Amino acid sequence: MSNALTHAELASLIKTRAGITVDPQEMADRPTVTFEEFGIDSLGLLGIVGELENRHATRITAGAEMSRTPAEFLDVVNASLATKAGA
């Protein structure tokens, strides 16, 4: 079973932590669109990172909250989760 964060899970976290509805397919289809263009600020990202750290009982690589795009965020988070799984 993979712990990798998906676009759908990220969209759900954005809704619950930042209060913004984002179409997961749009995130997948438009990887260069920034969080800012979706209306998500740095505090929203901090909330998402905190939730992920709680769920997975691990520290997410520093810088995830500074990701500019959902694609970049998924890369950073999934690398952190893969590192934990390999530990």
N, C-alpha and C positions, 0 to 999 in steps of 0.2 A: 504494500500500500504506500502510495506517495504522499508526502506531506507538502508537496508543492502547492503554493498559492495560485489559484486560477483567476482569470478575469472576473468570473462570476462571483467568486468569494470576495475579491477586492471590491467589486461594486456593492456587495452587501455590507462590507465594512464601512465603505464610504457613506452609505445611507445611514447606518446606525451611529457612526462616530462623528460624521461631519454634517449629517442632515441633508445631503445632496443626492439626488437620484441620478445615477449614471448608467447608461446602457453598456453592459459588459461587451457586447458585440462591437459597439462603436470604439471602445478602448482597444479591442483586438484588431479591428480593421484600420485604425488610425494611430499607429504606435508613436508618432511624433507629436501628437496633440498633448499639450502640457496640462498638468493638474490645474494651473491657473485658468486655462481656457475652460476647464470643466467647472470652475468656481470653487476649487478646493485650495485652502491656504495651508501654511506650514503648521498651524495648530491642529487642523484636521488630520494632517499626516502624522503628527505626534500622537494623536489619539489612536490612530490605526496601528502604528508601531507598538504602542503600549498594549493594545488588545492582543496583537500577535505574540508579543513576548509573554503575556499571561497565558494565552492558549497553549503555547508550545514550550513553556517553562525554559525559555532560552533567551539570551540577549541577541537582538537583531543587529547586524553589522551597523556600526555608526555610519551615518550618512544616508540611511534609508529615508529618513525624514527630509533630507535635502534633495531627493530625487525630483527631477523636473517633469518626468512623464510616467504614466502608469507602467509602460514597458520597462523603463529603467528601475522603477520601484520593484516590480516583480523579479527582475534579474537579481537585484541586491538581496531581497528577502529570501528568494529560493536558494541562492548560494549559501546564505546563513543557515537555512533549514537543512540543506544537504550536508553542510559541515557538521551540524549537530548529529544528524543521522549516521554519519560515518565515524563519529567519535566513540 
